[in-house]
Amino acid sequence: MKKYTFRGGIHPLHSMGAGKKPTMGKPIREFVSDSVCIAMDQHIGAPCIPCVKKGDKVLVGQVIGEANGPRGIPVHASISGLVTEVGPKQMLGKGPSTCVTIQNDFNDNWVELQGLGNVEKADPEKIIPAIRDAGICGMGGACFPTHVKLTVPEGKSIDTIILNGAECETFLTADHRLMLEEPIRVVDGLRAVMRALKVNKGIIAIEDNKMDAVQSVKKAAYGRDGVEVAVLKAKYPQGGEKQLIKAVTGREVPSGKLPIDVHTVVLNVGTAAAIADAVIDGKPVIERIVTVTGAVRDPDNLRLRIGTVFQDAIGACGGYSDIIGKIFAGGSMTGICAPNDTVATTKANNGIVAIAYEQARSPQETACIRCGRCVTACPMGLDPYKLKNLCDRNDLKAAKDAHIMDCMLCGSCAYVCPARRWLVASFRNARELINIRRI
């Protein structure tokens, strides 16, 4: 069996088995909390405009945040019940987010849904509008509105759709369980996109540390036009768009360009499953699978309603097993460090990882020893040690010329650095300043 891979990368302990082991064999379990806190800024683009107020009764699937701007997608109620608050709360962003808090009545009453039916028979012209109306954005963590991604600009073309089932991030097994337990949703979502874009080739790419998922998806894909499964060598960050495209198709996305420039679109398998729900049943994004793990008593893969507070999800897994130093939304390599456990899940939040205090302490940064390990590990072919020196000198123009904007902030360089240099933090800050100052 041919296995695909890419240049560079690393093998973090917690992505290759140790961190995933507690939840790899845990079937998806549904948990519904007493209330949800749903942010209006869950995707890249202008935040939604709340269209409900305190005291309103809402149904599951009801629009509570209207789309705003060209990249806008709506936000829907994930439970039925009473709106108890509409206002700012600190979530995962730098500043407060406008949120709608709903008290659950546990009736689970839905709005009336209107789907398009079987993905092989649905009107292709109606598929992308259905994706937009369902409020679907990248559910692997990117948060980019999916209908925008699937809108092909004039002069561009697409011949291949790749579904990212690598799940190379540390600790996480949500996508693994999805592919293992609900593979038909994944395949249906891929076929819907292929038909919408008139593409004849769809590839579902899965790492070889999930061979049970490979077999499950292959079985679901049997007989489906143009769908194939590619097995990847397990390595981080295999799930990066550019790495995935290079590994599977041999095409290299040029610096400053996008996957569409090499006639390819990459979607997460969770996004594909949400697309299937939207097309077949007209169901909006009101839930997602989240791995809750780390320093918790009973790590698990939970199907959570959007807006579930971290504290409630962790409580559903038995609570903390140690004194906590950090909590990540997502894996520990690229996840966002949460300010506390009162923040809530979003559409893109595939993991809640609690890190014990002793493990969470930041190492002391020392001088670069010029060993070159960061260069070998970088999946983008950059020189991280050189970029760090430019950032330390605040030479942003030179850093941009050295392609710092191509850095994917994967953390591979920092992981292998024996001097424990704070590489990713420096690169992230420099990139933000370059954008702000328009250098």
TORKOL-4160 file (C-alpha; in steps of 0.2 Angstrom, whole numbers, padded with zeros to 4 digits, m for minus):
439
<pt num="1" X="0000" Y="0000" Z="0000"/>
<pt num="2" X="0007" Y="0017" Z="m0005"/>
<pt num="3" X="0008" Y="0029" Z="0009"/>
<pt num="4" X="0010" Y="0048" Z="0006"/>
<pt num="5" X="0020" Y="0061" Z="0016"/>
<pt num="6" X="0029" Y="0077" Z="0014"/>
<pt num="7" X="0046" Y="0085" Z="0018"/>
<pt num="8" X="0050" Y="0090" Z="0036"/>
<pt num="9" X="0038" Y="0088" Z="0050"/>
<pt num="10" X="0040" Y="0080" Z="0067"/>
<pt num="11" X="0033" Y="0065" Z="0078"/>
<pt num="12" X="0026" Y="0073" Z="0094"/>
<pt num="13" X="0023" Y="0060" Z="0107"/>
<pt num="14" X="0006" Y="0066" Z="0111"/>
<pt num="15" X="0001" Y="0065" Z="0092"/>
<pt num="16" X="0008" Y="0047" Z="0089"/>
<pt num="17" X="m0001" Y="0038" Z="0103"/>
<pt num="18" X="0002" Y="0043" Z="0120"/>
<pt num="19" X="m0009" Y="0058" Z="0120"/>
<pt num="20" X="m0022" Y="0050" Z="0109"/>
<pt num="21" X="m0023" Y="0033" Z="0118"/>
<pt num="22" X="m0035" Y="0038" Z="0132"/>
<pt num="23" X="m0049" Y="0042" Z="0119"/>
<pt num="24" X="m0045" Y="0032" Z="0103"/>
<pt num="25" X="m0056" Y="0018" Z="0108"/>
<pt num="26" X="m0070" Y="0029" Z="0116"/>
<pt num="27" X="m0086" Y="0029" Z="0105"/>
<pt num="28" X="m0094" Y="0046" Z="0103"/>
<pt num="29" X="m0105" Y="0050" Z="0117"/>
<pt num="30" X="m0119" Y="0064" Z="0117"/>
<pt num="31" X="m0119" Y="0077" Z="0131"/>
<pt num="32" X="m0131" Y="0091" Z="0132"/>
<pt num="33" X="m0129" Y="0105" Z="0145"/>
<pt num="34" X="m0141" Y="0115" Z="0155"/>
<pt num="35" X="m0137" Y="0131" Z="0145"/>
<pt num="36" X="m0126" Y="0136" Z="0131"/>
<pt num="37" X="m0117" Y="0153" Z="0127"/>
<pt num="38" X="m0116" Y="0155" Z="0108"/>
<pt num="39" X="m0103" Y="0168" Z="0102"/>
<pt num="40" X="m0108" Y="0179" Z="0086"/>
<pt num="41" X="m0090" Y="0179" Z="0080"/>
<pt num="42" X="m0086" Y="0160" Z="0077"/>
<pt num="43" X="m0080" Y="0162" Z="0059"/>
<pt num="44" X="m0067" Y="0173" Z="0049"/>
<pt num="45" X="m0076" Y="0188" Z="0044"/>
<pt num="46" X="m0088" Y="0201" Z="0052"/>
<pt num="47" X="m0097" Y="0195" Z="0068"/>
<pt num="48" X="m0115" Y="0190" Z="0066"/>
<pt num="49" X="m0129" Y="0202" Z="0072"/>
<pt num="50" X="m0140" Y="0195" Z="0086"/>
<pt num="51" X="m0158" Y="0194" Z="0081"/>
<pt num="52" X="m0165" Y="0188" Z="0097"/>
<pt num="53" X="m0166" Y="0197" Z="0114"/>
<pt num="54" X="m0167" Y="0192" Z="0132"/>
<pt num="55" X="m0184" Y="0184" Z="0136"/>
<pt num="56" X="m0186" Y="0176" Z="0119"/>
<pt num="57" X="m0190" Y="0158" Z="0117"/>
<pt num="58" X="m0180" Y="0149" Z="0103"/>
<pt num="59" X="m0180" Y="0133" Z="0094"/>
<pt num="60" X="m0166" Y="0122" Z="0090"/>
<pt num="61" X="m0159" Y="0127" Z="0073"/>
<pt num="62" X="m0167" Y="0144" Z="0074"/>
<pt num="63" X="m0156" Y="0159" Z="0067"/>
<pt num="64" X="m0151" Y="0169" Z="0082"/>
<pt num="65" X="m0137" Y="0178" Z="0073"/>
<pt num="66" X="m0139" Y="0185" Z="0056"/>
<pt num="67" X="m0125" Y="0185" Z="0043"/>
<pt num="68" X="m0115" Y="0201" Z="0041"/>
<pt num="69" X="m0104" Y="0205" Z="0026"/>
<pt num="70" X="m0099" Y="0196" Z="0011"/>
<pt num="71" X="m0091" Y="0182" Z="0022"/>
<pt num="72" X="m0105" Y="0181" Z="0034"/>
<pt num="73" X="m0114" Y="0165" Z="0039"/>
<pt num="74" X="m0128" Y="0164" Z="0051"/>
<pt num="75" X="m0127" Y="0157" Z="0069"/>
<pt num="76" X="m0141" Y="0145" Z="0075"/>
<pt num="77" X="m0148" Y="0140" Z="0092"/>
<pt num="78" X="m0141" Y="0124" Z="0097"/>
<pt num="79" X="m0154" Y="0120" Z="0110"/>
<pt num="80" X="m0172" Y="0125" Z="0113"/>
<pt num="81" X="m0176" Y="0136" Z="0128"/>
<pt num="82" X="m0176" Y="0154" Z="0135"/>
<pt num="83" X="m0163" Y="0167" Z="0130"/>
<pt num="84" X="m0157" Y="0174" Z="0147"/>
<pt num="85" X="m0143" Y="0186" Z="0141"/>
<pt num="86" X="m0137" Y="0195" Z="0125"/>
<pt num="87" X="m0121" Y="0204" Z="0128"/>
<pt num="88" X="m0102" Y="0204" Z="0129"/>
<pt num="89" X="m0092" Y="0189" Z="0136"/>
<pt num="90" X="m0074" Y="0185" Z="0136"/>
<pt num="91" X="m0071" Y="0170" Z="0125"/>
<pt num="92" X="m0056" Y="0164" Z="0116"/>
<pt num="93" X="m0052" Y="0180" Z="0107"/>
<pt num="94" X="m0042" Y="0195" Z="0113"/>
<pt num="95" X="m0057" Y="0205" Z="0117"/>
<pt num="96" X="m0075" Y="0201" Z="0122"/>
<pt num="97" X="m0087" Y="0193" Z="0110"/>
<pt num="98" X="m0106" Y="0196" Z="0109"/>
<pt num="99" X="m0114" Y="0181" Z="0115"/>
<pt num="100" X="m0132" Y="0174" Z="0116"/>
<pt num="101" X="m0135" Y="0163" Z="0132"/>
<pt num="102" X="m0149" Y="0151" Z="0131"/>
<pt num="103" X="m0157" Y="0141" Z="0146"/>
<pt num="104" X="m0161" Y="0123" Z="0140"/>
<pt num="105" X="m0179" Y="0118" Z="0142"/>
<pt num="106" X="m0174" Y="0100" Z="0136"/>
<pt num="107" X="m0188" Y="0098" Z="0125"/>
<pt num="108" X="m0177" Y="0099" Z="0110"/>
<pt num="109" X="m0190" Y="0107" Z="0099"/>
<pt num="110" X="m0183" Y="0111" Z="0081"/>
<pt num="111" X="m0188" Y="0123" Z="0068"/>
<pt num="112" X="m0195" Y="0116" Z="0052"/>
<pt num="113" X="m0180" Y="0110" Z="0041"/>
<pt num="114" X="m0180" Y="0109" Z="0022"/>
<pt num="115" X="m0167" Y="0098" Z="0015"/>
<pt num="116" X="m0162" Y="0094" Z="m0003"/>
<pt num="117" X="m0163" Y="0076" Z="m0001"/>
<pt num="118" X="m0150" Y="0063" Z="m0008"/>
<pt num="119" X="m0134" Y="0071" Z="m0012"/>
<pt num="120" X="m0133" Y="0062" Z="m0028"/>
<pt num="121" X="m0149" Y="0069" Z="m0034"/>
<pt num="122" X="m0150" Y="0086" Z="m0026"/>
<pt num="123" X="m0149" Y="0101" Z="m0038"/>
<pt num="124" X="m0130" Y="0105" Z="m0039"/>
<pt num="125" X="m0135" Y="0124" Z="m0040"/>
<pt num="126" X="m0143" Y="0123" Z="m0023"/>
<pt num="127" X="m0129" Y="0115" Z="m0013"/>
<pt num="128" X="m0118" Y="0130" Z="m0010"/>
<pt num="129" X="m0132" Y="0141" Z="m0004"/>
<pt num="130" X="m0138" Y="0127" Z="0007"/>
<pt num="131" X="m0120" Y="0126" Z="0015"/>
<pt num="132" X="m0121" Y="0145" Z="0018"/>
<pt num="133" X="m0138" Y="0145" Z="0026"/>
<pt num="134" X="m0132" Y="0131" Z="0037"/>
<pt num="135" X="m0118" Y="0142" Z="0044"/>
<pt num="136" X="m0104" Y="0130" Z="0040"/>
<pt num="137" X="m0086" Y="0136" Z="0042"/>
<pt num="138" X="m0070" Y="0126" Z="0043"/>
<pt num="139" X="m0073" Y="0113" Z="0057"/>
<pt num="140" X="m0054" Y="0108" Z="0058"/>
<pt num="141" X="m0050" Y="0125" Z="0066"/>
<pt num="142" X="m0048" Y="0136" Z="0052"/>
<pt num="143" X="m0066" Y="0145" Z="0054"/>
<pt num="144" X="m0066" Y="0150" Z="0036"/>
<pt num="145" X="m0084" Y="0151" Z="0029"/>
<pt num="146" X="m0086" Y="0136" Z="0018"/>
<pt num="147" X="m0097" Y="0143" Z="0005"/>
<pt num="148" X="m0084" Y="0157" Z="0001"/>
<pt num="149" X="m0071" Y="0143" Z="m0001"/>
<pt num="150" X="m0081" Y="0134" Z="m0013"/>
<pt num="151" X="m0085" Y="0149" Z="m0023"/>
<pt num="152" X="m0073" Y="0148" Z="m0038"/>
<pt num="153" X="m0066" Y="0165" Z="m0044"/>
<pt num="154" X="m0067" Y="0170" Z="m0062"/>
<pt num="155" X="m0051" Y="0163" Z="m0071"/>
<pt num="156" X="m0049" Y="0149" Z="m0058"/>
<pt num="157" X="m0053" Y="0131" Z="m0059"/>
<pt num="158" X="m0054" Y="0115" Z="m0047"/>
<pt num="159" X="m0051" Y="0097" Z="m0052"/>
<pt num="160" X="m0048" Y="0089" Z="m0035"/>
<pt num="161" X="m0057" Y="0090" Z="m0018"/>
<pt num="162" X="m0046" Y="0083" Z="m0003"/>
<pt num="163" X="m0054" Y="0079" Z="0013"/>
<pt num="164" X="m0042" Y="0081" Z="0028"/>
<pt num="165" X="m0044" Y="0066" Z="0039"/>
<pt num="166" X="m0026" Y="0066" Z="0045"/>
<pt num="167" X="m0030" Y="0073" Z="0063"/>
<pt num="168" X="m0011" Y="0075" Z="0066"/>
<pt num="169" X="m0014" Y="0087" Z="0081"/>
<pt num="170" X="m0009" Y="0081" Z="0098"/>
<pt num="171" X="m0022" Y="0073" Z="0109"/>
<pt num="172" X="m0037" Y="0074" Z="0097"/>
<pt num="173" X="m0047" Y="0059" Z="0091"/>
<pt num="174" X="m0064" Y="0068" Z="0086"/>
<pt num="175" X="m0061" Y="0066" Z="0068"/>
<pt num="176" X="m0055" Y="0048" Z="0070"/>
<pt num="177" X="m0071" Y="0043" Z="0079"/>
<pt num="178" X="m0081" Y="0052" Z="0066"/>
<pt num="179" X="m0073" Y="0042" Z="0051"/>
<pt num="180" X="m0075" Y="0026" Z="0061"/>
<pt num="181" X="m0093" Y="0028" Z="0067"/>
<pt num="182" X="m0101" Y="0039" Z="0054"/>
<pt num="183" X="m0091" Y="0037" Z="0037"/>
<pt num="184" X="m0106" Y="0039" Z="0026"/>
<pt num="185" X="m0109" Y="0057" Z="0032"/>
<pt num="186" X="m0091" Y="0061" Z="0027"/>
<pt num="187" X="m0093" Y="0053" Z="0010"/>
<pt num="188" X="m0110" Y="0061" Z="0007"/>
<pt num="189" X="m0102" Y="0078" Z="0011"/>
<pt num="190" X="m0088" Y="0075" Z="m0001"/>
<pt num="191" X="m0100" Y="0070" Z="m0015"/>
<pt num="192" X="m0111" Y="0085" Z="m0012"/>
<pt num="193" X="m0096" Y="0096" Z="m0015"/>
<pt num="194" X="m0090" Y="0087" Z="m0030"/>
<pt num="195" X="m0107" Y="0088" Z="m0038"/>
<pt num="196" X="m0108" Y="0107" Z="m0034"/>
<pt num="197" X="m0091" Y="0111" Z="m0041"/>
<pt num="198" X="m0093" Y="0098" Z="m0056"/>
<pt num="199" X="m0077" Y="0089" Z="m0050"/>
<pt num="200" X="m0073" Y="0071" Z="m0054"/>
<pt num="201" X="m0060" Y="0067" Z="m0041"/>
<pt num="202" X="m0062" Y="0067" Z="m0022"/>
<pt num="203" X="m0048" Y="0060" Z="m0010"/>
<pt num="204" X="m0051" Y="0057" Z="0008"/>
<pt num="205" X="m0033" Y="0057" Z="0016"/>
<pt num="206" X="m0031" Y="0048" Z="0033"/>
<pt num="207" X="m0015" Y="0044" Z="0042"/>
<pt num="208" X="m0009" Y="0026" Z="0045"/>
<pt num="209" X="m0011" Y="0027" Z="0063"/>
<pt num="210" X="m0030" Y="0026" Z="0060"/>
<pt num="211" X="m0031" Y="0010" Z="0049"/>
<pt num="212" X="m0048" Y="0006" Z="0057"/>
<pt num="213" X="m0054" Y="0023" Z="0050"/>
<pt num="214" X="m0046" Y="0019" Z="0033"/>
<pt num="215" X="m0056" Y="0003" Z="0032"/>
<pt num="216" X="m0072" Y="0011" Z="0038"/>
<pt num="217" X="m0071" Y="0025" Z="0025"/>
<pt num="218" X="m0066" Y="0014" Z="0011"/>
<pt num="219" X="m0081" Y="0003" Z="0014"/>
<pt num="220" X="m0092" Y="0019" Z="0014"/>
<pt num="221" X="m0084" Y="0025" Z="m0002"/>
<pt num="222" X="m0086" Y="0009" Z="m0012"/>
<pt num="223" X="m0095" Y="0012" Z="m0028"/>
<pt num="224" X="m0096" Y="0031" Z="m0025"/>
<pt num="225" X="m0091" Y="0040" Z="m0041"/>
<pt num="226" X="m0073" Y="0048" Z="m0041"/>
<pt num="227" X="m0070" Y="0045" Z="m0022"/>
<pt num="228" X="m0054" Y="0037" Z="m0016"/>
<pt num="229" X="m0045" Y="0035" Z="0000"/>
<pt num="230" X="m0026" Y="0040" Z="0002"/>
<pt num="231" X="m0016" Y="0033" Z="0017"/>
<pt num="232" X="m0004" Y="0045" Z="0024"/>
<pt num="233" X="0012" Y="0042" Z="0034"/>
<pt num="234" X="0008" Y="0048" Z="0052"/>
<pt num="235" X="0018" Y="0064" Z="0055"/>
<pt num="236" X="0014" Y="0081" Z="0061"/>
<pt num="237" X="0009" Y="0093" Z="0053"/>
<pt num="238" X="0002" Y="0081" Z="0039"/>
<pt num="239" X="m0015" Y="0090" Z="0040"/>
<pt num="240" X="m0008" Y="0107" Z="0034"/>
<pt num="241" X="m0017" Y="0111" Z="0018"/>
<pt num="242" X="m0001" Y="0114" Z="0008"/>
<pt num="243" X="0008" Y="0098" Z="0015"/>
<pt num="244" X="m0008" Y="0088" Z="0012"/>
<pt num="245" X="m0009" Y="0094" Z="m0006"/>
<pt num="246" X="0010" Y="0091" Z="m0009"/>
<pt num="247" X="0009" Y="0073" Z="m0002"/>
<pt num="248" X="m0007" Y="0067" Z="m0011"/>
<pt num="249" X="m0006" Y="0076" Z="m0028"/>
<pt num="250" X="0012" Y="0081" Z="m0029"/>
<pt num="251" X="0007" Y="0099" Z="m0033"/>
<pt num="252" X="0016" Y="0113" Z="m0023"/>
<pt num="253" X="0006" Y="0128" Z="m0018"/>
<pt num="254" X="0017" Y="0143" Z="m0022"/>
<pt num="255" X="0022" Y="0156" Z="m0009"/>
<pt num="256" X="0008" Y="0168" Z="m0006"/>
<pt num="257" X="m0004" Y="0158" Z="m0016"/>
<pt num="258" X="m0019" Y="0147" Z="m0011"/>
<pt num="259" X="m0024" Y="0129" Z="m0014"/>
<pt num="260" X="m0036" Y="0135" Z="m0028"/>
<pt num="261" X="m0021" Y="0141" Z="m0037"/>
<pt num="262" X="m0016" Y="0123" Z="m0040"/>
<pt num="263" X="m0034" Y="0118" Z="m0044"/>
<pt num="264" X="m0037" Y="0110" Z="m0027"/>
<pt num="265" X="m0049" Y="0113" Z="m0012"/>
<pt num="266" X="m0046" Y="0105" Z="0005"/>
<pt num="267" X="m0060" Y="0103" Z="0018"/>
<pt num="268" X="m0060" Y="0094" Z="0035"/>
<pt num="269" X="m0069" Y="0078" Z="0037"/>
<pt num="270" X="m0080" Y="0086" Z="0050"/>
<pt num="271" X="m0084" Y="0100" Z="0038"/>
<pt num="272" X="m0089" Y="0087" Z="0025"/>
<pt num="273" X="m0101" Y="0078" Z="0038"/>
<pt num="274" X="m0109" Y="0095" Z="0042"/>
<pt num="275" X="m0112" Y="0098" Z="0023"/>
<pt num="276" X="m0120" Y="0081" Z="0022"/>
<pt num="277" X="m0132" Y="0086" Z="0036"/>
<pt num="278" X="m0136" Y="0103" Z="0028"/>
<pt num="279" X="m0139" Y="0096" Z="0010"/>
<pt num="280" X="m0149" Y="0080" Z="0015"/>
<pt num="281" X="m0159" Y="0087" Z="0029"/>
<pt num="282" X="m0157" Y="0106" Z="0029"/>
<pt num="283" X="m0149" Y="0104" Z="0046"/>
<pt num="284" X="m0138" Y="0119" Z="0052"/>
<pt num="285" X="m0122" Y="0117" Z="0062"/>
<pt num="286" X="m0129" Y="0116" Z="0080"/>
<pt num="287" X="m0116" Y="0102" Z="0087"/>
<pt num="288" X="m0100" Y="0095" Z="0084"/>
<pt num="289" X="m0088" Y="0081" Z="0091"/>
<pt num="290" X="m0075" Y="0087" Z="0103"/>
<pt num="291" X="m0062" Y="0077" Z="0112"/>
<pt num="292" X="m0061" Y="0081" Z="0130"/>
<pt num="293" X="m0044" Y="0075" Z="0137"/>
<pt num="294" X="m0028" Y="0078" Z="0146"/>
<pt num="295" X="m0029" Y="0080" Z="0165"/>
<pt num="296" X="m0047" Y="0075" Z="0166"/>
<pt num="297" X="m0053" Y="0059" Z="0175"/>
<pt num="298" X="m0063" Y="0051" Z="0161"/>
<pt num="299" X="m0056" Y="0057" Z="0144"/>
<pt num="300" X="m0070" Y="0055" Z="0130"/>
<pt num="301" X="m0076" Y="0060" Z="0113"/>
<pt num="302" X="m0092" Y="0070" Z="0116"/>
<pt num="303" X="m0105" Y="0076" Z="0104"/>
<pt num="304" X="m0108" Y="0094" Z="0111"/>
<pt num="305" X="m0120" Y="0107" Z="0106"/>
<pt num="306" X="m0112" Y="0123" Z="0100"/>
<pt num="307" X="m0109" Y="0135" Z="0115"/>
<pt num="308" X="m0106" Y="0122" Z="0128"/>
<pt num="309" X="m0096" Y="0129" Z="0142"/>
<pt num="310" X="m0079" Y="0120" Z="0144"/>
<pt num="311" X="m0082" Y="0118" Z="0163"/>
<pt num="312" X="m0098" Y="0108" Z="0159"/>
<pt num="313" X="m0089" Y="0097" Z="0146"/>
<pt num="314" X="m0075" Y="0094" Z="0158"/>
<pt num="315" X="m0088" Y="0090" Z="0171"/>
<pt num="316" X="m0096" Y="0077" Z="0160"/>
<pt num="317" X="m0079" Y="0068" Z="0159"/>
<pt num="318" X="m0077" Y="0067" Z="0178"/>
<pt num="319" X="m0069" Y="0084" Z="0181"/>
<pt num="320" X="m0051" Y="0088" Z="0183"/>
<pt num="321" X="m0038" Y="0075" Z="0189"/>
<pt num="322" X="m0024" Y="0087" Z="0194"/>
<pt num="323" X="m0021" Y="0105" Z="0197"/>
<pt num="324" X="m0023" Y="0113" Z="0180"/>
<pt num="325" X="m0010" Y="0125" Z="0172"/>
<pt num="326" X="m0017" Y="0128" Z="0155"/>
<pt num="327" X="m0033" Y="0123" Z="0145"/>
<pt num="328" X="m0032" Y="0122" Z="0126"/>
<pt num="329" X="m0046" Y="0124" Z="0113"/>
<pt num="330" X="m0039" Y="0112" Z="0101"/>
<pt num="331" X="m0023" Y="0102" Z="0102"/>
<pt num="332" X="m0007" Y="0107" Z="0111"/>
<pt num="333" X="0003" Y="0112" Z="0096"/>
<pt num="334" X="m0009" Y="0124" Z="0087"/>
<pt num="335" X="m0023" Y="0126" Z="0099"/>
<pt num="336" X="m0029" Y="0142" Z="0107"/>
<pt num="337" X="m0025" Y="0144" Z="0126"/>
<pt num="338" X="m0041" Y="0148" Z="0135"/>
<pt num="339" X="m0041" Y="0161" Z="0148"/>
<pt num="340" X="m0052" Y="0150" Z="0159"/>
<pt num="341" X="m0065" Y="0136" Z="0159"/>
<pt num="342" X="m0080" Y="0147" Z="0157"/>
<pt num="343" X="m0077" Y="0150" Z="0139"/>
<pt num="344" X="m0088" Y="0140" Z="0127"/>
<pt num="345" X="m0086" Y="0129" Z="0112"/>
<pt num="346" X="m0088" Y="0135" Z="0094"/>
<pt num="347" X="m0090" Y="0127" Z="0077"/>
<pt num="348" X="m0071" Y="0125" Z="0075"/>
<pt num="349" X="m0067" Y="0119" Z="0092"/>
<pt num="350" X="m0063" Y="0100" Z="0090"/>
<pt num="351" X="m0054" Y="0098" Z="0107"/>
<pt num="352" X="m0053" Y="0103" Z="0125"/>
<pt num="353" X="m0036" Y="0098" Z="0132"/>
<pt num="354" X="m0032" Y="0101" Z="0150"/>
<pt num="355" X="m0014" Y="0102" Z="0154"/>
<pt num="356" X="m0008" Y="0099" Z="0172"/>
<pt num="357" X="0002" Y="0113" Z="0181"/>
<pt num="358" X="0019" Y="0104" Z="0181"/>
<pt num="359" X="0017" Y="0101" Z="0162"/>
<pt num="360" X="0011" Y="0118" Z="0157"/>
<pt num="361" X="0026" Y="0128" Z="0164"/>
<pt num="362" X="0035" Y="0137" Z="0150"/>
<pt num="363" X="0053" Y="0132" Z="0148"/>
<pt num="364" X="0067" Y="0145" Z="0150"/>
<pt num="365" X="0073" Y="0152" Z="0133"/>
<pt num="366" X="0092" Y="0150" Z="0130"/>
<pt num="367" X="0103" Y="0155" Z="0116"/>
<pt num="368" X="0102" Y="0147" Z="0099"/>
<pt num="369" X="0116" Y="0134" Z="0097"/>
<pt num="370" X="0114" Y="0134" Z="0078"/>
<pt num="371" X="0111" Y="0116" Z="0077"/>
<pt num="372" X="0099" Y="0117" Z="0062"/>
<pt num="373" X="0085" Y="0106" Z="0069"/>
<pt num="374" X="0072" Y="0119" Z="0066"/>
<pt num="375" X="0077" Y="0120" Z="0048"/>
<pt num="376" X="0075" Y="0101" Z="0046"/>
<pt num="377" X="0058" Y="0101" Z="0055"/>
<pt num="378" X="0050" Y="0116" Z="0046"/>
<pt num="379" X="0037" Y="0109" Z="0034"/>
<pt num="380" X="0037" Y="0125" Z="0024"/>
<pt num="381" X="0056" Y="0125" Z="0020"/>
<pt num="382" X="0060" Y="0141" Z="0030"/>
<pt num="383" X="0074" Y="0145" Z="0041"/>
<pt num="384" X="0066" Y="0148" Z="0059"/>
<pt num="385" X="0082" Y="0152" Z="0068"/>
<pt num="386" X="0085" Y="0166" Z="0055"/>
<pt num="387" X="0067" Y="0172" Z="0056"/>
<pt num="388" X="0069" Y="0173" Z="0075"/>
<pt num="389" X="0084" Y="0184" Z="0075"/>
<pt num="390" X="0075" Y="0196" Z="0063"/>
<pt num="391" X="0060" Y="0196" Z="0074"/>
<pt num="392" X="0071" Y="0200" Z="0090"/>
<pt num="393" X="0079" Y="0214" Z="0080"/>
<pt num="394" X="0061" Y="0220" Z="0075"/>
<pt num="395" X="0067" Y="0220" Z="0057"/>
<pt num="396" X="0049" Y="0216" Z="0050"/>
<pt num="397" X="0053" Y="0220" Z="0032"/>
<pt num="398" X="0068" Y="0208" Z="0032"/>
<pt num="399" X="0057" Y="0195" Z="0041"/>
<pt num="400" X="0044" Y="0197" Z="0027"/>
<pt num="401" X="0057" Y="0195" Z="0014"/>
<pt num="402" X="0062" Y="0179" Z="0022"/>
<pt num="403" X="0044" Y="0173" Z="0020"/>
<pt num="404" X="0038" Y="0174" Z="0038"/>
<pt num="405" X="0021" Y="0175" Z="0031"/>
<pt num="406" X="0022" Y="0158" Z="0024"/>
<pt num="407" X="0025" Y="0151" Z="0041"/>
<pt num="408" X="0010" Y="0140" Z="0047"/>
<pt num="409" X="0013" Y="0143" Z="0065"/>
<pt num="410" X="0013" Y="0124" Z="0067"/>
<pt num="411" X="0026" Y="0124" Z="0081"/>
<pt num="412" X="0037" Y="0110" Z="0074"/>
<pt num="413" X="0053" Y="0121" Z="0075"/>
<pt num="414" X="0049" Y="0125" Z="0094"/>
<pt num="415" X="0046" Y="0107" Z="0098"/>
<pt num="416" X="0063" Y="0101" Z="0092"/>
<pt num="417" X="0073" Y="0116" Z="0098"/>
<pt num="418" X="0085" Y="0111" Z="0112"/>
<pt num="419" X="0087" Y="0129" Z="0117"/>
<pt num="420" X="0068" Y="0130" Z="0120"/>
<pt num="421" X="0067" Y="0146" Z="0109"/>
<pt num="422" X="0050" Y="0155" Z="0109"/>
<pt num="423" X="0049" Y="0154" Z="0090"/>
<pt num="424" X="0031" Y="0152" Z="0087"/>
<pt num="425" X="0026" Y="0167" Z="0099"/>
<pt num="426" X="0039" Y="0178" Z="0090"/>
<pt num="427" X="0033" Y="0173" Z="0073"/>
<pt num="428" X="0015" Y="0176" Z="0077"/>
<pt num="429" X="0018" Y="0193" Z="0084"/>
<pt num="430" X="0028" Y="0198" Z="0069"/>
<pt num="431" X="0015" Y="0193" Z="0057"/>
<pt num="432" X="0002" Y="0202" Z="0066"/>
<pt num="433" X="0013" Y="0218" Z="0066"/>
<pt num="434" X="0016" Y="0216" Z="0047"/>
<pt num="435" X="m0002" Y="0215" Z="0044"/>
<pt num="436" X="m0006" Y="0230" Z="0055"/>
<pt num="437" X="0007" Y="0241" Z="0048"/>
<pt num="438" X="0004" Y="0234" Z="0030"/>
<pt num="439" X="0023" Y="0232" Z="0028"/>
